[in-house]
Every structure is written in structure tokens, then in C-alpha cells.
């Protein structure tokens, strides 16, 4: 899950009788609202960052004809000389149930000033095929999507499916619209599995939504088509087989931020 998906998201296979045989689909992902508390995990001396505080909310909902994501992040960075910078990042998307259509809207502010707005739609010609993006903001433009591109929810379902099959490396091209350098080649390294109810959940250990199989994963994001060996950024997380993410860590290069799951609730399914 990127600070955006969020947020949208990596998995691996549990052992023994906990293995689920059917192929994952977006329908297996549970509609939920999650709250995260953000803090500084580590910082290089030259980064100039000495503290991070913030909150992130992430809501994944069923809209009958698709899936919606609403992600809002408020983060304050404290610099070495004492100055504070507040950034607010909002990310709203809709993805069709067949994974072929996508809408997105992004807004980013720094100390109350809008620094970036991205908005548009995307469509794939079919499963495994390429497609197009129609940008409205920051300016009108048409972008091509390469064959095999996935949108975020479909990508999560694929990760779950491949993780259940025991794959340790899952590479896919993903378009989320969260930045102008998207799509990205996302290389996911699937780590050790946690059995349902295994420790590490703290106060949330008794929450029924988290009494599921889960996995550690690290995802590296590269610009699609680039030959760069160093990723644009990396994200590590523990993800449950219903799509809920815990303890998300994002490496920005000079410093890294941890978002710890603090609240989680199931969202009702709509009357379709």
C-alpha cells in the first residue's frame, strides 16, 4: 500500500490447513475504515528531518458497481532547525468491479497552500491489455497504459491470489493516478506468513477483522519502462487476506515513516 493506498497491499501464503484454495478476487476484500498514527521510523543525518507526526485515514467501500477508496493523510515534519511543515494529502478513487475502469482525484497542500492537484479517468481495453488515461488536472492530456496494467484494487486481489499460491516475488505494472510519474512497475517481495490470530496486533488483537491469515511484504516502485535499479520509493507492510493493512512503513530515501494501525471498523455493504 503507497501512502495512497493505500493505501490500496501485499500478501503471502499461510501454511498448513490455513491455505485457502480459491482464487482471490476483489469481492474477497472487506469494506472497512482504518485509522493510522504516523511517526518517524528512521532518518539519515543529512535528511534534515528530526520528527514526524500525523494521522492517516483510509476507507475502502463497496459502491455496487465498483469499489471506492478515500484516503486522507495529515503529516507534520519537524526539521533540524525547528521549523515545521504540514502536508495534507487527499486521494479519492473509484474502480469498476471488472477492474477495467478507474477514476481518481488527488489533492496535496503544504502549510495550507495547494501544491498539486491531479484528476482523471482511465480505461483498459480488456484483461491483460493496455489502455488510456484521460487527465483533466493539472492539465488535459492523454496517456497510454502498457499491456498488463492493473488498477489498485485488482492489483491487491492478484497479490492475494499469488501469495496464496506460494509465490515469493510478484511483479506487476500498476496505475493509481496518485502521481504524474504513474504507472509503476511494482515488485513485491512476499515474506513470512502469520497464522490467523498470531501475535503482533497489540490492543487490536481481539478484533474479528484481524483474526485472519496475514503476511509481511515489501514493495518497490519503479517508473514503468525505466531501467533504473533504484526504486522511486519502497513500502513495507503486514497485509491481511481481506485487504486490511497494518504497520505500513514508507521509505522516502532520506527518512522513513511508520503508519501504525490504530482503529479499524467494518463498513456496511450497500443495498444493491
C-alpha positions in Angstrom: 0.0 0.0 0.0 1.8 3.5 -1.1 0.9 6.5 1.2 -2.1 6.5 -1.1 -3.3 3.0 -0.7 -3.3 3.0 0.3 -3.2 2.8 0.6 -4.6 0.4 -1.6 -1.5 -4.3 -0.3 0.8 -7.2 -0.4 0.5 -10.7 0.8 2.0 -14.2 1.1 0.8 -17.7 1.7 0.0 -19.2 5.1 1.0 -22.7 6.0 -0.8 -26.0 6.5 -4.6 -26.1 6.8 -5.0 -22.3 6.7 -4.3 -22.2 3.0 -7.4 -21.0 1.0 -7.7 -22.7 -2.3 -9.9 -20.5 -4.4 -8.5 -17.6 -6.5 -8.8 -14.2 -4.8 -11.0 -11.6 -6.3 -11.8 -8.0 -5.2 -15.1 -9.4 -3.8 -12.9 -11.1 -1.1 -11.8 -7.7 0.2 -13.8 -6.4 3.2 -15.2 -2.9 3.1 -13.5 -1.1 6.0 -12.4 2.2 7.6 -8.9 2.3 9.2 -7.1 4.9 11.2 -3.3 5.1 11.4 -0.9 7.1 13.7 2.2 8.2 11.9 5.7 8.6 13.3 9.3 8.8 12.2 10.9 5.4 11.9 14.4 6.5 10.9 16.2 9.4 9.3 19.6 10.0 7.8 21.7 12.8 9.3 21.6 14.7 6.0 17.8 14.5 5.6 17.1 17.5 7.9 14.1 15.6 9.4 14.1 15.0 13.1 10.4 14.2 13.9 7.2 13.2 12.1 3.7 13.2 13.5 0.4 12.7 11.8 -2.7 10.7 11.1 -4.0 8.8 8.1 -7.5 7.6 7.4 -8.3 5.0 4.8 -11.8 3.9 3.7 -12.4 1.1 1.3 -16.1 0.7 0.3 -18.4 -1.2 -1.9 -20.3 1.1 -4.3 -22.3 -1.7 -6.0 -20.8 -1.1 -9.4 -17.3 -1.0 -8.1 -15.0 -0.1 -5.2 -14.2 3.3 -3.7 -11.2 4.4 -1.8 -10.9 7.6 0.3 -7.5 8.3 1.8 -6.6 11.4 3.8 -3.1 11.9 5.3 -2.1 14.8 7.6 1.6 14.8 8.4 3.8 17.3 10.1 7.6 17.2 9.5 9.9 18.8 12.0 13.2 20.0 10.6 16.6 20.1 12.4 16.4 23.9 12.8 13.0 23.6 14.4 10.7 24.6 11.5 7.6 22.5 11.0 6.0 21.7 7.6 2.4 20.4 7.5 1.3 18.4 4.4 -2.2 17.3 3.8 -2.8 14.7 1.1 -6.2 13.5 -0.2 -6.8 10.6 -2.6 -10.2 9.5 -3.8 -10.8 6.8 -6.3 -13.4 4.5 -7.9 -12.6 1.2 -9.7 -15.1 -0.9 -11.6 -15.7 -4.5 -10.4 -14.2 -5.9 -13.6 -11.0 -3.9 -13.0 -11.2 -2.1 -16.4 -12.4 1.4 -15.5 -10.9 3.8 -12.9 -11.5 7.4 -11.7 -9.1 9.3 -9.4 -8.7 12.7 -7.7 -5.7 13.8 -5.8 -5.0 17.0 -3.8 -1.9 17.9 -1.9 -1.2 21.0 0.2 1.8 22.3 2.1 1.2 24.7 5.0 -2.3 25.4 3.6 -1.2 26.1 0.1 -2.2 23.8 -2.8 0.9 22.4 -4.4 -0.6 19.7 -6.6 -4.0 18.5 -8.0 -4.4 15.5 -10.2 -7.7 14.3 -11.6 -8.7 12.0 -14.4 -10.1 8.7 -15.7 -8.5 5.5 -17.0 -9.8 2.6 -19.0 -8.2 -0.7 -20.0 -9.2 -2.4 -23.3 -9.5 -5.8 -21.5 -7.8 -8.2 -19.1 -4.1 -8.2 -19.7 -4.4 -5.4 -22.3 -3.3 -1.8 -22.4 -5.4 1.3 -22.1 -5.5 5.1 -21.8 -5.6 7.7 -19.2 -7.5 11.0 -19.7 -6.1 13.6 -17.4 -8.2 16.7 -16.5 -5.8 18.2 -14.0 -3.2 19.6 -13.8 -3.9 19.9 -17.5 -5.7 18.0 -20.1 -3.6 15.1 -21.5 -3.9 11.6 -22.8 -1.5 8.9 -21.6 -1.0 5.3 -22.8 -1.0 2.4 -20.4 1.1 -0.6 -21.3 -0.3 -4.1 -21.6 -0.8 -5.9 -18.4 -1.5 -2.7 -16.4 -3.6 -3.2 -13.2 -5.6 -0.7 -11.2 -5.1 -0.8 -7.4 -7.9 -3.0 -6.2 -7.3 -5.5 -8.9 -3.6 -5.4 -8.0 -4.4 -6.2 -4.4 -6.6 -9.2 -5.4 -3.7 -10.5 -7.7 -1.2 -10.2 -4.8 -3.5 -12.2 -2.6 -4.0 -14.9 -5.2 -0.3 -15.2 -6.0 0.6 -15.2 -2.3 -1.8 -18.0 -1.5 -0.2 -19.9 -4.4 3.2 -19.6 -2.6 4.8 -17.0 -4.9 7.6 -15.1 -3.2 8.0 -12.4 -5.9 5.1 -10.7 -7.6 5.8 -8.1 -10.3 3.0 -6.1 -12.0 2.5 -2.7 -13.6 0.1 -0.6 -11.6 -1.6 2.7 -12.4 -3.2 4.5 -9.4 -3.1 8.1 -10.6 -1.6 9.3 -7.3 1.3 10.9 -9.1 2.2 12.1 -12.6 5.0 9.5 -12.9 2.5 6.7 -12.6 2.2 3.9 -13.8 4.8 2.0 -11.8 6.3 -1.4 -12.0 5.7 -2.8 -8.5 8.0 -5.6 -7.4 6.5 -7.2 -4.3 8.7 -9.5 -2.1 6.4 -11.7 -0.1 7.7 -12.5 3.4 6.8 -14.8 6.2 3.2 -15.6 6.9 1.3 -15.1 10.1 -1.4 -17.6 11.1 -4.8 -16.3 11.9 -4.8 -14.7 15.4 -1.0 -14.7 15.6 0.5 -12.0 17.9 1.8 -8.6 17.0 -1.6 -6.8 16.9 -1.5 -5.3 20.4 -4.8 -3.7 21.5 -6.5 -4.8 18.3 -5.7 -8.5 18.7 -9.3 -9.3 19.5 -10.8 -7.5 16.5 -12.6 -10.1 14.3 -11.4 -8.3 11.1 -7.8 -9.1 12.1 -8.3 -12.8 13.1 -7.2 -13.8 9.6 -4.1 -15.0 7.8 -1.7 -12.2 7.0 1.7 -11.7 5.5 4.7 -9.3 5.6 5.6 -7.8 2.2 7.9 -5.2 0.8 7.1 -3.4 -2.4 9.5 -1.4 -4.6 8.0 1.1 -7.0 9.8 1.8 -10.3 8.7 4.1 -13.2 7.2 1.8 -15.8 9.6 1.2 -18.7 12.6 2.6 -16.7 15.9 0.8 -16.5 16.6 2.3 -13.0 17.9 -0.2 -10.5 16.9 2.1 -7.5 13.2 2.3 -6.8 11.4 5.6 -6.6 10.2 4.6 -3.1 9.6 1.4 -1.1 6.7 0.4 1.1 6.7 -2.4 3.7 3.5 -3.7 5.5 1.6 -6.5 7.0 -1.5 -7.2 5.0 -4.4 -9.5 5.8 -6.2 -11.7 3.3 -9.2 -9.4 3.5 -7.2 -6.4 2.3 -6.6 -4.7 5.6 -3.1 -3.3 6.1 -1.2 -3.0 9.4 2.0 -1.2 10.2 2.8 0.4 6.9 6.3 1.7 6.5 7.3 4.0 3.6 10.9 4.8 2.8 11.3 8.3 1.2 15.1 7.9 0.8 16.5 10.2 3.5 13.9 9.2 6.0 11.2 6.6 6.6 7.7 6.9 8.2 5.7 4.3 10.0 1.9 4.3 10.0 0.6 2.1 12.8 -2.9 0.8 12.6 -4.9 2.4 15.5 -8.6 1.9 14.6 -10.4 -0.4 12.3 -14.1 -1.0 11.6 -16.2 -2.8 9.0 -18.2 -0.7 6.7 -21.7 -1.9 5.8 -22.4 -3.3 2.3 -24.8 -1.2 0.3 -28.3 -2.4 -0.7 -27.7 -3.0 -4.3 
